[in-house]
Amino acid sequence: MISPIHSFSRLLETEARIRALSTVNALHLRDFRNGVATFAVAVGEAISPAEFGAVIQMLQELHLRLEGTTQTTVELRAEDELTAS
């Protein structure tokens, strides 16, 4: 789950970057409403949700911060993107 996502273009960018990870076999958008995107992700190797969240967090272009994990979920917070001045 990733929130807040305020635009459809941001949603598409986020989805494409996660899908491009070598560990990701499949990615499906399950729900997107009120700025919250819920994805179902299948990974090809044994990786814990905390490890997967840390990998996603390292994608600097997405400005995501790991908020929490359970045995089967990862919750990420989208940080405001910095604007160039």
N, C-alpha and C positions, 0 to 999 in steps of 0.2 A: 504494500500500500504506500502510495506517495501522495503527499499533500503539502501545501496547496499548489495546484496547477491551474493557473488563471487563463490559459489560452490553449486552443486546440493545437497550434503550432508547437507550443512547448511540450504538449503531450506526445505529439508525433516525434519530436526530437529525442525526448526521453526514451520512448519505446525503441527507436532505431538504435540508439547507443547501447541499451541493455541487450537488445537482440544480437548486436555485433560482438558481444563478449564470447570468447572461445569456449567458455564453460556452459553457455546457454544453448540447449538443444531446441527448445520451443518456448515461445512467449505468446500469451493470449491476453488481450484486454478483457477482463471480466466485467468491469463496471467503471463508469466515469460520470460522476455527478457531484455538484456542489464543490468543485475543485479537488475532489478526491479520486485518484485513479487506483484501481485494484487490478493487479496483473496476476495471472497464473504462470509460473515459470518452471520449466523442466531443465535440470542441469545434468550434464553428462559425466560428472565425477562426484565422488563423495565429498561434499562441502557442507558445513553447517550453515544455518541461516545467519548466524553472526558473521561468519567468514564471507558469505555472499554479500551481506550488507556492507561489510568493510570494502569489498571490491567495488561495489557500486559507488560508495562514498568517494573512492579515489578517482572517479571520473570527474575531473575538475570542471569540465565544461558544463556539467549538469547542476553544479552547486547543490548537491544533496548531502544531508547530514543524517546519520543513523540515529534513530530515536529509540528503537527497541526491537527485540526479537522474541519469538517463542520457538517451540520445536518445529513449527511448519511455516512461520510467517516472519517477514521483515517489514518494519515500518520506517519509512524515510521521510524527512521533512525537506521540502524544496526551499532553499534560501533565496532571498531576493538577489537577482543578478545585478552586478555593479555596472553602472553606465559609464562609458568613456566621456571625459570632459574635454 
